[in-house]
Amino acid sequence: MPELSRGQFWEQRFAATDTYIFGETPNAFLVSQAKRIKPGDRVLAVADGEGRNGVFLAGLGAQVHAIELSAAAIAKAKRLAASRGLSLNWEQVDVTDWTWPEAAYDVVAAIFVQFITPDERQAFFTHLKRALKPGGVLLMQGYRPEQRAYKTGGPPEIDQLYTEAQLRDAFSDMEIVELRAHDSVIEEGGGHSGMSALIDLVAVRPTRDELTQEF
């Protein structure tokens, strides 16, 4: 049987149940950073899945552009937003093959985007940075390699997880406000549930920088 493509894998996973795999409540790290989002801010929610984070951001008064590969996930996200009387701009895209806007967003939120392979990582991180306006804020949370011992979420591929050294190096051209590795219990539906090896990043694009370099 042929191996599923990334798009087929996520479409099948999200379409398999009407239940929200990662829950309907927003990521706790993102909630903790709500003070950084002002009403009217343009926010990009990367690989937003079933919408829990994008809907939360819209509830803060942000203009949310939520991108996601799976049509089934977007359909669930739209239902979640409608149930809360909120409006978002959804776009079905593959983040590794998308014409990313440049200097377009006040905030970029990339929560558990763990499907990026090592070969794709440099370009992906560069796109996250360039998508921000000067002075814009990047909010990231992901799993560390130690997550494989917990088996409470995340991919089996250890090289798709983040280390503190890796993120510090990759975002050294930004102002790193917070970079914190920690083990914490999270409850995000059945997909992320239990003690987890996490890493949080808050970084600001300088008002004058050199992010136009080629990658």
C-alpha positions as CSV (number, residue, x, y, z in Angstrom):
1,M,0.0,0.0,0.0
2,P,1.5,3.4,-1.0
3,E,2.6,5.8,1.7
4,L,0.2,8.6,2.3
5,S,1.3,12.1,1.3
6,R,1.3,14.7,4.1
7,G,-2.0,16.2,2.8
8,Q,-3.7,12.8,2.6
9,F,-2.5,11.9,6.1
10,W,-3.9,15.1,7.7
11,E,-7.1,15.0,5.6
12,Q,-7.8,11.4,6.7
13,R,-7.0,12.2,10.4
14,F,-9.3,15.3,10.6
15,A,-12.1,13.8,8.5
16,A,-12.2,10.5,10.5
17,T,-14.3,12.0,13.4
18,D,-16.5,15.0,14.1
19,T,-14.7,15.3,17.4
20,Y,-12.1,18.0,17.6
21,I,-8.9,16.0,17.8
22,F,-6.9,18.7,19.6
23,G,-9.9,20.1,21.5
24,E,-11.9,23.3,21.1
25,T,-9.9,25.4,23.7
26,P,-6.8,27.4,22.7
27,N,-3.3,26.4,23.4
28,A,-2.3,27.5,27.0
29,F,1.0,29.1,25.9
30,L,-0.9,31.2,23.3
31,V,-3.4,32.2,25.9
32,S,-0.5,33.3,28.2
33,Q,0.7,35.6,25.4
34,A,-2.7,37.3,24.8
35,K,-1.4,40.6,26.1
36,R,0.7,40.9,22.9
37,I,-2.3,40.9,20.6
38,K,-4.2,44.2,20.2
39,P,-7.6,44.6,18.6
40,G,-7.2,45.1,14.9
41,D,-3.8,43.4,14.7
42,R,-3.2,41.3,11.6
43,V,-2.4,37.8,12.8
44,L,-1.3,34.7,10.9
45,A,-2.2,31.4,12.4
46,V,0.0,28.8,10.8
47,A,-1.2,25.2,10.3
48,D,-4.2,26.1,12.4
49,G,-5.9,22.7,12.2
50,E,-9.5,22.7,13.5
51,G,-9.4,26.3,14.5
52,R,-9.1,26.4,18.2
53,N,-6.2,28.9,18.2
54,G,-7.3,31.1,15.3
55,V,-10.8,31.4,16.8
56,F,-9.2,32.4,20.1
57,L,-7.2,35.1,18.4
58,A,-10.2,36.4,16.5
59,G,-12.0,36.6,19.9
60,L,-9.3,39.0,21.0
61,G,-10.3,41.4,18.2
62,A,-7.5,40.4,15.8
63,Q,-7.9,40.1,12.0
64,V,-6.9,36.5,11.7
65,H,-5.6,34.8,8.5
66,A,-5.6,31.1,9.3
67,I,-3.8,28.8,6.9
68,E,-4.3,25.0,7.0
69,L,-3.6,22.1,4.6
70,S,-6.7,20.0,5.4
71,A,-10.1,20.9,4.0
72,A,-11.8,18.7,6.6
73,A,-10.0,20.7,9.4
74,I,-11.0,24.0,7.9
75,A,-14.6,22.9,7.8
76,K,-14.5,22.0,11.5
77,A,-12.8,25.4,12.2
78,K,-15.5,27.2,10.4
79,R,-18.1,25.5,12.5
80,L,-16.2,26.4,15.7
81,A,-16.0,30.0,14.7
82,A,-19.7,30.2,13.7
83,S,-20.6,28.8,17.1
84,R,-18.9,31.7,18.7
85,G,-20.0,34.4,16.3
86,L,-16.5,35.1,15.0
87,S,-15.1,35.6,11.5
88,L,-11.7,34.6,10.2
89,N,-10.1,34.5,6.8
90,W,-9.2,30.8,6.1
91,E,-7.0,29.7,3.3
92,Q,-6.1,26.1,2.3
93,V,-2.4,25.9,1.7
94,D,0.7,23.8,2.1
95,V,3.0,26.0,4.1
96,T,6.0,24.4,2.3
97,D,4.7,25.4,-1.1
98,W,3.0,28.8,-0.5
99,T,3.8,32.3,-1.6
100,W,4.2,33.7,1.9
101,P,3.3,37.4,2.3
102,E,6.2,39.6,3.5
103,A,6.1,42.1,6.3
104,A,2.3,41.6,6.5
105,Y,1.5,40.6,10.0
106,D,1.7,42.0,13.5
107,V,1.8,38.6,15.0
108,V,2.6,35.1,13.6
109,A,1.5,32.1,15.7
110,A,3.0,28.7,15.0
111,I,1.8,26.3,17.5
112,F,2.9,22.6,17.3
113,V,3.9,22.9,13.6
114,Q,5.9,19.6,13.9
115,F,5.5,18.2,10.4
116,I,8.3,20.2,9.0
117,T,11.3,18.1,8.0
118,P,14.9,19.0,8.5
119,D,15.2,19.8,4.8
120,E,12.3,22.2,4.9
121,R,13.1,23.8,8.3
122,Q,15.4,26.6,7.2
123,A,13.0,27.9,4.6
124,F,10.0,27.6,6.9
125,F,11.7,29.5,9.8
126,T,12.8,32.2,7.3
127,H,9.2,32.6,6.0
128,L,7.9,32.9,9.6
129,K,10.3,35.8,10.2
130,R,9.8,37.6,6.9
131,A,6.0,37.4,7.2
132,L,6.2,39.7,10.3
133,K,6.1,43.4,10.0
134,P,9.2,45.1,11.6
135,G,8.4,45.0,15.3
136,G,6.1,42.1,14.8
137,V,6.0,39.2,17.3
138,L,6.5,35.5,16.6
139,L,4.8,33.1,19.0
140,M,5.9,29.4,18.8
141,Q,5.4,26.4,20.9
142,G,6.5,22.9,20.0
143,Y,7.8,19.6,21.4
144,R,11.4,18.9,22.3
145,P,13.0,15.5,21.5
146,E,12.3,14.4,25.1
147,Q,8.7,14.2,24.1
148,R,9.2,10.8,22.5
149,A,9.5,9.3,26.0
150,Y,6.2,10.8,27.1
151,K,4.2,9.6,24.0
152,T,1.5,12.1,24.7
153,G,1.4,13.8,21.3
154,G,3.6,14.8,18.4
155,P,5.2,13.0,15.5
156,P,7.4,9.8,15.8
157,E,10.2,11.5,13.9
158,I,12.5,12.9,16.5
159,D,14.3,15.2,14.0
160,Q,11.0,17.2,13.5
161,L,11.1,18.3,17.1
162,Y,12.8,21.4,18.4
163,T,15.8,22.0,20.7
164,E,16.6,25.1,22.6
165,A,19.9,25.5,20.8
166,Q,18.3,25.0,17.4
167,L,15.7,27.7,18.0
168,R,18.2,30.1,19.5
169,D,20.4,29.8,16.5
170,A,17.6,29.9,13.9
171,F,16.1,33.1,15.4
172,S,19.3,34.8,16.4
173,D,18.5,37.7,14.0
174,M,15.4,38.5,16.1
175,E,15.1,39.8,19.6
176,I,14.4,36.7,21.6
177,V,12.1,37.8,24.4
178,E,11.5,34.3,25.8
179,L,12.9,30.9,25.0
180,R,11.9,28.3,27.6
181,A,12.1,24.6,27.7
182,H,9.8,22.9,30.3
183,D,7.9,19.8,31.0
184,S,4.2,20.5,31.6
185,V,0.9,18.8,31.5
186,I,-1.3,19.9,28.6
187,E,-4.8,18.8,27.8
188,E,-5.7,19.5,24.2
189,G,-8.2,17.0,23.2
190,G,-7.1,13.4,22.6
191,G,-4.2,14.5,20.4
192,H,-2.2,16.3,23.0
193,S,-2.9,14.9,26.5
194,G,-0.6,14.5,29.5
195,M,2.9,15.4,30.6
196,S,4.8,16.9,27.7
197,A,8.3,18.1,26.8
198,L,7.7,21.6,25.5
199,I,9.6,24.6,24.3
200,D,8.2,28.2,24.0
201,L,9.6,31.0,21.9
202,V,8.6,34.6,21.8
203,A,10.7,36.7,19.4
204,V,10.4,40.2,17.9
205,R,11.4,41.1,14.4
206,P,13.7,44.2,14.7
207,T,12.5,47.4,13.3
208,R,15.6,47.4,11.2
209,D,17.0,44.1,10.2
210,E,18.6,42.0,7.5
211,L,15.9,39.4,6.9
212,T,16.0,40.0,3.2
213,Q,19.0,37.7,2.8
214,E,18.6,34.6,0.5
215,F,18.1,31.2,2.0
